[in-house]
Each structure stands twice: as C-alpha cells, then as structure tokens.
Amino acid sequence: MHATSEQLTVLLDDGAGTQIRSIDWDGMAANFNRFAPGTDLGPLLAQLPGGACPVPHWGYVIEGSFTVHYADGQSDTVDTGQLFYMQPHHDSLTTETGVLLAEFSPADDAR
C-alpha cells in the first residue's frame, strides 16, 4: 500500500495552513498532518472525554517542529528528521514555526 497526501481524506482544513489528511490501512490510521505556525490543539483536545487524547501516535517530522504537552505536566519537543512516539493522554500540541509530519495511530482508537 502507498498513497500521496492528495489521495488521503481531508479530516480537517482550517483554511489557514492547518490540515489533517488520513487513510485507514489495515486497522491503522495513516495521516499527513500540517499545523500552521502558532497552532495550539489544546482547546480542541480539551473537548475530548477526560480533556486529553487517549490515542497513542507514532510518526516522523518531515519539516518544522512541535511540542506535545501531557496532562501530567510533562512536555516533549520533536524536530525535523526525528521519529516520535506520542503517549496517550496528551492534552495539547503546539508549534511556533509550523510542522509537517506523518503520523500513525490505531484506527479504532482514532475515531
């Protein structure tokens, strides 16, 4: 299986540079995510049950960087060229300069 970002379903496009595209591959959600400079997903994640995302994510930063924040107060910054694992219970993702990443999650959990 393979796909370009244009072949993935658009789940979110705010018209200001943030876009999430996804495809379901054998029980995994494969995403291309672009977050505009100044993005803070905290308000969006706060709407989830428990106020945080319960889904683990694995991925690779293609360009830019982001900081993931966890409900317990910890945070982790991931930069261009780095693989990442984002534990469940993250309550925000922020980026000052913007980021493009490929990300994978269990599809059943990501819905």
GROMACS elastic network, one bead per residue, 0.5 to 0.9 nm:
[ bonds ]
;  ai    aj funct       b0    kb
    1    25     6  0.79569   500
    3     6     6  0.79527   500
    3     7     6  0.59747   500
    3     8     6  0.72440   500
    3    23     6  0.87349   500
    4     7     6  0.53889   500
    4     8     6  0.70826   500
    5     8     6  0.54427   500
    5     9     6  0.85822   500
    5    21     6  0.68277   500
    5    22     6  0.82588   500
    5    31     6  0.81969   500
    5    32     6  0.62685   500
    6     9     6  0.79703   500
    6    10     6  0.87303   500
    6    21     6  0.81741   500
    7    21     6  0.86200   500
    7    22     6  0.88136   500
    7    23     6  0.83908   500
    8    21     6  0.53310   500
    8    22     6  0.50795   500
    8    23     6  0.54069   500
    8    30     6  0.87722   500
    8    31     6  0.77982   500
    8    32     6  0.81805   500
    9    20     6  0.83909   500
    9    21     6  0.52195   500
    9    22     6  0.52068   500
    9    23     6  0.63008   500
   10    13     6  0.69473   500
   10    19     6  0.73188   500
   10    20     6  0.59962   500
   10    22     6  0.65448   500
   11    19     6  0.75909   500
   11    20     6  0.54871   500
   11    21     6  0.56056   500
   11    22     6  0.68129   500
   12    18     6  0.75350   500
   12    19     6  0.52817   500
   12    20     6  0.50517   500
   12    21     6  0.71733   500
   13    16     6  0.78095   500
   13    17     6  0.75520   500
   13    18     6  0.58498   500
   13    20     6  0.66543   500
   13    21     6  0.87088   500
   14    17     6  0.67639   500
   14    18     6  0.57076   500
   14    19     6  0.66817   500
   15    18     6  0.69527   500
   15    19     6  0.80184   500
   16    19     6  0.86268   500
   16    36     6  0.70601   500
   17    34     6  0.70313   500
   17    35     6  0.64201   500
   17    37     6  0.81776   500
   17    98     6  0.87698   500
   18    33     6  0.76491   500
   18    34     6  0.52680   500
   18    36     6  0.50792   500
   18    37     6  0.87921   500
   18    39     6  0.79509   500
   18    98     6  0.88441   500
   19    32     6  0.81215   500
   19    33     6  0.58674   500
   19    34     6  0.51346   500
   19    35     6  0.65031   500
   19    36     6  0.84506   500
   20    31     6  0.68016   500
   20    32     6  0.60514   500
   20    34     6  0.63866   500
   20    35     6  0.82539   500
   21    30     6  0.83171   500
   21    31     6  0.53971   500
   21    32     6  0.52764   500
   21    33     6  0.63367   500
   21    34     6  0.87550   500
   22    29     6  0.63748   500
   22    30     6  0.55338   500
   22    32     6  0.65841   500
   22    33     6  0.85036   500
   23    28     6  0.82207   500
   23    29     6  0.56935   500
   23    30     6  0.53624   500
   23    31     6  0.65651   500
   24    27     6  0.63057   500
   24    28     6  0.56058   500
   24    30     6  0.62743   500
   24    31     6  0.88782   500
   24   107     6  0.65160   500
   25    28     6  0.51031   500
   25    29     6  0.62196   500
   25    30     6  0.68603   500
   25   107     6  0.81895   500
   26    29     6  0.83863   500
   26   107     6  0.84589   500
   27   105     6  0.87553   500
   27   106     6  0.61678   500
   27   107     6  0.51597   500
   27   108     6  0.69223   500
   28   104     6  0.65236   500
   28   105     6  0.56002   500
   28   108     6  0.77970   500
   28   110     6  0.87967   500
   29   103     6  0.80833   500
   29   104     6  0.55723   500
   29   105     6  0.52205   500
   29   106     6  0.59619   500
   29   108     6  0.83292   500
   29   110     6  0.71629   500
   30   102     6  0.73801   500
   30   103     6  0.59386   500
   30   105     6  0.68509   500
   30   106     6  0.89162   500
   30   107     6  0.83465   500
   31   101     6  0.81061   500
   31   102     6  0.56504   500
   31   103     6  0.50810   500
   31   104     6  0.62478   500
   31   105     6  0.85027   500
   32   100     6  0.72650   500
   32   101     6  0.58490   500
   32   103     6  0.64301   500
   33    99     6  0.79168   500
   33   100     6  0.57488   500
   33   101     6  0.53576   500
   33   102     6  0.63517   500
   33   103     6  0.73215   500
   34    98     6  0.74397   500
   34    99     6  0.56854   500
   34   101     6  0.65461   500
   34   102     6  0.89859   500
   35    38     6  0.83348   500
   35    39     6  0.61457   500
   35    40     6  0.89233   500
   35    66     6  0.88621   500
   35    94     6  0.86245   500
   35    95     6  0.73256   500
   35    97     6  0.89923   500
   35    98     6  0.54125   500
   35    99     6  0.53411   500
   35   100     6  0.66143   500
   35   101     6  0.87678   500
   36    39     6  0.56733   500
   36    95     6  0.74775   500
   36    96     6  0.82608   500
   36    97     6  0.72828   500
   36    99     6  0.67854   500
   36   100     6  0.88427   500
   37    94     6  0.86731   500
   37    95     6  0.58335   500
   37    99     6  0.75896   500
   38    94     6  0.69776   500
   38    95     6  0.55417   500
   38    97     6  0.67720   500
   38    98     6  0.69836   500
   39    93     6  0.76312   500
   39    94     6  0.53702   500
   39    95     6  0.54429   500
   39    96     6  0.70798   500
   39    97     6  0.88078   500
   39    98     6  0.73651   500
   40    43     6  0.73254   500
   40    44     6  0.84366   500
   40    92     6  0.65655   500
   40    93     6  0.57198   500
   40    95     6  0.69145   500
   41    44     6  0.53043   500
   41    45     6  0.61329   500
   41    46     6  0.85190   500
   41    91     6  0.79174   500
   41    92     6  0.51546   500
   41    93     6  0.52108   500
   41    94     6  0.64833   500
   42    45     6  0.51642   500
   42    46     6  0.59394   500
   42    47     6  0.88763   500
   42    51     6  0.88244   500
   42    52     6  0.83575   500
   42    69     6  0.87226   500
   42    91     6  0.57758   500
   42    93     6  0.65232   500
   42    94     6  0.79467   500
   43    46     6  0.51005   500
   43    47     6  0.68845   500
   43    51     6  0.89967   500
   43    91     6  0.86755   500
   43    92     6  0.77986   500
   44    47     6  0.56337   500
   44    48     6  0.75898   500
   44    51     6  0.89614   500
   44    91     6  0.89291   500
   44    92     6  0.83366   500
   45    48     6  0.54851   500
   45    49     6  0.87843   500
   45    51     6  0.60309   500
   45    52     6  0.53313   500
   45    53     6  0.61089   500
   45    90     6  0.82367   500
   45    91     6  0.57638   500
   45    92     6  0.65328   500
   45    93     6  0.89529   500
   46    49     6  0.78412   500
   46    50     6  0.76376   500
   46    52     6  0.58348   500
   46    53     6  0.83738   500
   46    91     6  0.67055   500
   46    92     6  0.82493   500
   47    50     6  0.82033   500
   47    51     6  0.58519   500
   47    52     6  0.78991   500
   48    51     6  0.50797   500
   48    52     6  0.59883   500
   48    53     6  0.66802   500
   48    54     6  0.87000   500
   49    52     6  0.69797   500
   49    53     6  0.81528   500
   49    54     6  0.86811   500
   50    53     6  0.81066   500
   50    54     6  0.85491   500
   50    89     6  0.85974   500
   51    71     6  0.84255   500
   51    89     6  0.84132   500
   51    90     6  0.89501   500
   51    91     6  0.65775   500
   52    70     6  0.80447   500
   52    71     6  0.69612   500
   52    88     6  0.80756   500
   52    89     6  0.50639   500
   52    90     6  0.54584   500
   52    92     6  0.76553   500
   53    56     6  0.82209   500
   53    88     6  0.61193   500
   53    89     6  0.50525   500
   53    90     6  0.54858   500
   53    91     6  0.61783   500
   53    92     6  0.85519   500
   54    87     6  0.82927   500
   54    90     6  0.74125   500
   54   109     6  0.77831   500
   54   110     6  0.86332   500
   55    86     6  0.85056   500
   55    87     6  0.73569   500
   55    89     6  0.72845   500
   55    90     6  0.85301   500
   55   105     6  0.70542   500
   55   106     6  0.75776   500
   55   109     6  0.58970   500
   55   110     6  0.63044   500
   56    85     6  0.73214   500
   56    86     6  0.56461   500
   56    89     6  0.82504   500
   56    90     6  0.88805   500
   56   104     6  0.85636   500
   56   105     6  0.61484   500
   56   106     6  0.76365   500
   56   109     6  0.85226   500
   56   110     6  0.88112   500
   57    84     6  0.79865   500
   57    85     6  0.57540   500
   57    87     6  0.67647   500
   57    88     6  0.77943   500
   57   103     6  0.63917   500
   57   104     6  0.55977   500
   57   106     6  0.80163   500
   58    83     6  0.75448   500
   58    84     6  0.56091   500
   58    86     6  0.62549   500
   58    87     6  0.87834   500
   58   102     6  0.84298   500
   58   103     6  0.55769   500
   58   104     6  0.51639   500
   58   105     6  0.65562   500
   59    82     6  0.84501   500
   59    83     6  0.56228   500
   59    84     6  0.52803   500
   59    85     6  0.66459   500
   59    86     6  0.84265   500
   59   101     6  0.69325   500
   59   102     6  0.53361   500
   59   104     6  0.59411   500
   59   105     6  0.88389   500
   60    80     6  0.80433   500
   60    81     6  0.67869   500
   60    82     6  0.57568   500
   60    84     6  0.61129   500
   60   100     6  0.88767   500
   60   101     6  0.56443   500
   60   102     6  0.53427   500
   60   103     6  0.65954   500
   61    64     6  0.70499   500
   61    65     6  0.70673   500
   61    66     6  0.87267   500
   61    78     6  0.73331   500
   61    79     6  0.63363   500
   61    81     6  0.55263   500
   61    82     6  0.56699   500
   61    83     6  0.65722   500
   61    84     6  0.79126   500
   61    99     6  0.72970   500
   61   100     6  0.62080   500
   61   102     6  0.65636   500
   61   103     6  0.85915   500
   62    65     6  0.88749   500
   62    79     6  0.85635   500
   62    80     6  0.55948   500
   62    81     6  0.60194   500
   62    82     6  0.81183   500
   62    99     6  0.76190   500
   62   100     6  0.54702   500
   62   101     6  0.51478   500
   62   102     6  0.71980   500
   63    79     6  0.75102   500
   63    81     6  0.72493   500
   63    98     6  0.82341   500
   63    99     6  0.56269   500
   63   100     6  0.52409   500
   63   101     6  0.69888   500
   64    78     6  0.86570   500
   64    79     6  0.60905   500
   64    80     6  0.53145   500
   64    81     6  0.89421   500
   64    95     6  0.83444   500
   64    97     6  0.65004   500
   64    98     6  0.56997   500
   64   100     6  0.64633   500
   64   101     6  0.85163   500
   65    77     6  0.70204   500
   65    78     6  0.54924   500
   65    80     6  0.59979   500
   65    94     6  0.89512   500
   65    95     6  0.64195   500
   65    96     6  0.79524   500
   65    97     6  0.70788   500
   65    98     6  0.66276   500
   65    99     6  0.53113   500
   65   100     6  0.80824   500
   65   101     6  0.89556   500
   66    76     6  0.83428   500
   66    77     6  0.56325   500
   66    78     6  0.55482   500
   66    79     6  0.67794   500
   66    93     6  0.67418   500
   66    94     6  0.56676   500
   66    96     6  0.74814   500
   66    97     6  0.82577   500
   66    98     6  0.73891   500
   66    99     6  0.64896   500
   67    75     6  0.66261   500
   67    76     6  0.54543   500
   67    78     6  0.62781   500
   67    79     6  0.88768   500
   67    92     6  0.82367   500
   67    93     6  0.56587   500
   67    94     6  0.52887   500
   67    95     6  0.62912   500
   67    96     6  0.89727   500
   68    74     6  0.85394   500
   68    75     6  0.54876   500
   68    76     6  0.54135   500
   68    77     6  0.64214   500
   68    78     6  0.81322   500
   68    86     6  0.75486   500
   68    90     6  0.67431   500
   68    91     6  0.78933   500
   68    92     6  0.59218   500
   68    94     6  0.65381   500
   68    95     6  0.89363   500
   69    72     6  0.84801   500
   69    73     6  0.68363   500
   69    74     6  0.60525   500
   69    76     6  0.67428   500
   69    77     6  0.88941   500
   69    89     6  0.89393   500
   69    90     6  0.56152   500
   69    91     6  0.58904   500
   69    92     6  0.50462   500
   69    93     6  0.60928   500
   69    94     6  0.80344   500
   70    73     6  0.54959   500
   70    74     6  0.53387   500
   70    75     6  0.59745   500
   70    76     6  0.87098   500
   70    87     6  0.83489   500
   70    88     6  0.83776   500
   70    89     6  0.60570   500
   70    91     6  0.53272   500
   70    92     6  0.69291   500
   71    74     6  0.74018   500
   71    89     6  0.60921   500
   71    90     6  0.58883   500
   71    91     6  0.55917   500
   71    92     6  0.84871   500
   72    75     6  0.89314   500
   72    89     6  0.85102   500
   72    90     6  0.86942   500
   75    90     6  0.88387   500
   76    86     6  0.88856   500
   78    81     6  0.87480   500
   78    82     6  0.64790   500
   78    83     6  0.79655   500
   78    84     6  0.70292   500
   79    82     6  0.57768   500
   79    83     6  0.87144   500
   79    99     6  0.87046   500
   80    83     6  0.88180   500
   80    99     6  0.83413   500
   80   100     6  0.87536   500
   80   101     6  0.87828   500
   84   103     6  0.88832   500
   86    89     6  0.89271   500
   86    90     6  0.75642   500
   87    90     6  0.67523   500
   90    93     6  0.77890   500
   94    98     6  0.87022   500
   95    98     6  0.53490   500
   95    99     6  0.68918   500
   96    99     6  0.87726   500
  104   107     6  0.85544   500
  105   108     6  0.86463   500
  105   109     6  0.75195   500
  105   110     6  0.65650   500
  106   109     6  0.54692   500
  106   110     6  0.62356   500
  107   110     6  0.50548   500
  107   111     6  0.66258   500
  108   111     6  0.58794   500
